[in-house]
Amino acid sequence: MRTKTLLLTAALAAAGIASSMAQAVYSVNAVGYVNTTINPGLNLISNPLNATDNSIPAVFASLPTGAQVYVFNGTGFDTYGKTPFGWSPTTAANVQVAPGTGVFVRNPAAATTVTFVGEVPQGTASNTSVPAGLSIQSSAVPQDGLAATDLKYPIATGDQIFKWNGNGYDTYGKTPFGWSSPGGTLEPTIKVGEAFFARKNAQAAWTRNFSVNG
């Protein structure tokens, strides 16, 4: 999975003039797009931007016929398939793929590009609390980096992160002495548009204070 990101920032300014020394107050909304390559086979991806419509049919409109989206329900997967007549089952329209979540996408054809378009979550951007046990997680803001160090993922001793490599999972575990990983003691890097499986021993909040200007 390759991801190309372009964030376009639009600033809306309002100035209150009480005197010749009055200050302007700025409110900034950032919108943009992220192009994510969906390779043949299974891909574990996230929607990095908050669109007007985050439903499966809207987010994955460009997927080819025969593509499938698998949504983890806590014990297994709910499957939604794209047919020549729309999505089956039609309840796909009720399933939201919002920033901070993730889904498996199976691409039956050649590599294709999904373009995510929407607003960059700013201020206090928070995932739904990361539950105890297994869940699919992603960064609630479009930023890549080390999972805990840069993205502030709430890791604790005994927790694990499972990254999909196209054929299976690379497992990263937190120990009292650091990280345990396929490469030794490396902390996992999470890319923009990438999701991962998380296993936590206890529920925790994943909260970011994010600004495109910060």
Summary of the structure (lengths in Angstrom):
residues: 214
radius of gyration: 19.0
end to end distance: 27.4
largest distance: 64.7
contacts: 647
relative contact order: 0.21
helix: 4%
strand: 50%
